[in-house]
Amino acid sequence: IGKVSDDELGQKYEDGLNKENVKYLYHKKKESVPTGSCLILITPDSERTMCTFLGTAGKISDNDVNKEHIKNSEIVFLEGYLWDEGDPKRAFDAAIDHSNKVAMSLSDLFCVERHKAKMRAFVQNDVDILFCNEGELKALYETNSLDNAIAMLKSEVEIGVVTKGENGAIIIEKSLAHEIEAFPTNVVDTTGAGDFFAAGFLAGISKNYDLVKAGMLGAACSSEIISHYGGRPENELKEFVKNKAGLEV
């Protein structure tokens, strides 16, 4: 669920999702603001700087959320990038009100710093599965200790997923913490690494995988997207995951 305008970039976005067989629950029309875009600058160490114009995506509201789509979904995944007061927050609230299970990505350290108190309350009260990296988690709980942040996260969500780059990820449930190793990869561009981990992990959860197996699926998907430039896979993911992690999807 999102917003694009009926313009050149909006059409390219829609074409890209269709190519990946992603069902896009929005009928584009001519908006007052153009389709958003993001210029991503990649440095030789594979890290990136994102120059983002949200465009009409930042205008999403509760009117864009179809309650029946939400009710018929097993999990609703919310992106912290779109957390903002006003219409976007009302869109979040509309989705939450009718959801069966809520997953959320903190998305970016800047997003956490900007909305820390309200994000913390949201995580405590409404989120079942939280995705974040080390920096975002420590910022959320205002601590320099990853161990302390993880201890606090355990008490607030059903499942927590903390990605650690080349050091893999930690998946937290109640009193347990599962270490997931990263797959050896020639890292070219880290754009999309967290999103692809989340996508793989949630796909695993939807197929009733245990958390370790779902984490391996997430790590395998993430290793594909960081092996080349761009935010769309270059390999057929089912075959890639099978070869990389030995998982049948």
NUSEMI-727538 format. One record per residue (C-alpha): x, y, z; residue in one letter. Coordinates in steps of 0.05 Angstrom, whole numbers, plus 32768, in hexadecimal, padded with zeros to 4 digits. Each point is the difference from the previous one (the first is absolute). Example, Ala and Ser with C-alpha at 12.3 -4.5 7.8 and 13.67 -1.06 7.14 Angstrom:
BEGIN
80F67FA6809Ca;801B80457FF3s;
***
This chain:
BEGIN
800080008000i;801E80437FECg;7FF8803C7FD3k;801D80107FBCv;7FE780347FCEs;7FEC7FF27FB9d;804280177FE3d;803F7FE17FE2e;801F7FEB8042l;7FBE7FE6801Ag;7FF97FD47FC2q;80487FE68008k;7FF27FEF8049y;7FC17FDB7FEEe;80237FDB7FC7d;80387FEB8030g;7FCF7FE38033l;7FDA7FDB7FC9n;80417FE27FE8k;800C7FE58046e;7FB87FE78005n;7FF1802F8039v;7FB680128006k;7FFC804C8009y;7FC180148024l;7FFA80467FE4y;7FE2801D7FC0h;802C80397FEAk;7FE380427FEAk;801A80457FF3k;8015801A8044e;801080488015s;80477FE98011v;802A7FD47FD2p;80187FB9800Dt;80377FFE8033g;80487FEF7FEFs;80417FF08023c;8046800E7FE7l;80307FCE8020i;804B800E8002l;802C7FC28009i;80478006801Bt;80377FCD7FF2p;7FF47FDF8044d;7FB97FEF7FE7s;7FDE802F8031e;7FCC80317FE6r;7FE58046800At;7FB780097FEEm;7FE580427FE6c;7FB57FF68005t;7FC480257FE6f;7FC27FDC801Al;7FD280257FD0g;7FB97FE88002t;80147FC28029a;80068030803Bg;7FB880137FF6k;7FE47FBB800Ei;7FC38002802Es;7FCC7FD4801Fd;7FD780097FC0n;80347FD77FDBd;7FF97FC4802Fv;7FCD7FCC7FEDn;7FE87FE18041k;7FEC7FBF7FDEe;80467FF77FE3h;801C80098047i;7FCE7FD08020k;80117FCB7FCCn;804B8006800Cs;80257FD48031e;80358036800Ei;8001804A7FF3v;8047801C7FF7f;800A804A800El;803C80297FE9e;801C80338031g;8014802D7FC6y;7FB780137FF8l;7FF5800E804Aw;7FEB80488007d;7FCA80278022e;7FC180107FDAg;7FE77FD67FC6d;80387FCB8000p;7FF57FF2804Ak;7FB57FFA7FF4r;80107FCC7FC9a;802A7FD98033f;7FC780038032d;7FCD7FE97FCDa;802B7FC47FEEa;800D7FEE8049i;7FB680048013d;7FEF7FC77FD0h;803F7FD78000s;800B7FB9801An;804B800A800Dk;802B803E7FF9v;80497FFF7FEAa;802980407FFAm;804480167FE9s;8020803B8023l;801E800E7FBBs;803480358010d;8026801E803Bl;7FE780457FEDf;7FB77FE88003c;800C7FE48046v;802280408019e;7FC8802B7FE4r;7FC67FD8801Dh;80217FDB803Ak;7FCD80088038a;7FC37FF17FD4k;80237FC67FDCm;80137FE18043r;7FB780048017a;7FEA7FE37FBEf;80307FC58005v;7FE97FF28047q;7FB680027FF1n;7FF57FEC7FB8d;803B7FDB7FE1v;80067FB48000d;803E7FF97FD4i;803580377FFFl;803980057FCDf;803B802E800Cc;804B80057FFDn;802F8009803Be;8003804C7FFCg;7FB580097FFAe;7FF37FD1803Bl;80318024802Ek;7FE380437FECa;7FB97FE8800Fl;80137FEB8046y;80338038800Be;803A7FD38012t;80467FF37FE6n;7FFB7FB78013s;7FE37FCF7FCDl;7FF57FCD8037d;7FD780318029n;7FD780147FC3a;7FF27FB77FF0i;7FEB7FF28047a;7FCE80397FFCm;7FE77FEA7FBCl;7FF27FB9801Ak;7FCE801C8032s;7FDA80297FCCe;7FF57FD77FC0v;7FEF7FB97FEEe;803A7FFB7FCFi;803B80307FF5g;802F7FFC7FC5v;804180278007v;802C80007FC1t;804C80088009k;801A80057FB8g;80397FCF7FF3e;7FF67FE48046n;7FBB7FE57FEFg;7FC4800C802Ca;7FE27FF18044i;7FB87FE88005i;7FE080098044i;7FC37FDD801De;7FEF8004804Ak;803E7FE88025s;80237FE37FC2l;803080207FCFa;80137FDC7FBFh;803F80147FDBe;7FFA7FFE7FB4i;804080007FD8e;8008802A7FC2a;800E7FDA7FC0f;8044800F7FE1p;7FF380347FCAt;802880317FD6n;7FDD803F8018v;7FF580347FCAv;7FC5802A8018d;7FDD7FFB8043t;7FC080217FE7t;7FC57FD48012g;80257FD1802Ea;7FD2800B803Bg;7FC17FFF7FD6d;80137FBF7FDEf;80117FE08043f;7FBB80148019a;7FDF7FE77FC0a;80227FBC8005g;7FF37FFA804Bf;7FB680117FF9l;7FF97FD07FC6a;801C7FCA802Dg;7FD180138039i;7FC57FFC7FD1s;80157FBA7FEDk;80057FEB8049n;804C7FFB8000y;802180028045d;80248041800Fl;80457FE67FEFv;7FEA7FE67FBCk;7FDA80417FF2a;803F80268014g;802A7FD77FCFm;7FCE80107FC9l;800680498011g;804C7FFD8000a;80007FDC7FBCa;7FD280347FE1c;802A8038801Ds;80407FE27FE3s;7FE280027FBBe;7FEE804A8001i;80438018801Ai;80277FDA7FCBs;7FEF80337FC9h;7FEA80477FF6y;7FB680118007g;7FC47FEF802Bg;7FE27FC97FD5r;801A7FB87FFEp;80287FEA7FC3e;7FF87FB6800Fn;7FC17FD68004e;7FF98001804Cl;7FE27FBB800Bk;803A7FDF7FDAe;8033802E8021f;7FE77FF08046v;80007FB67FF1k;804880027FE8n;801880308037k;7FDC7FE5803Da;7FE37FBD7FEBg;7FBA8019800Dl;7FC47FEE7FD6e;7FD0803B7FFBv;
***
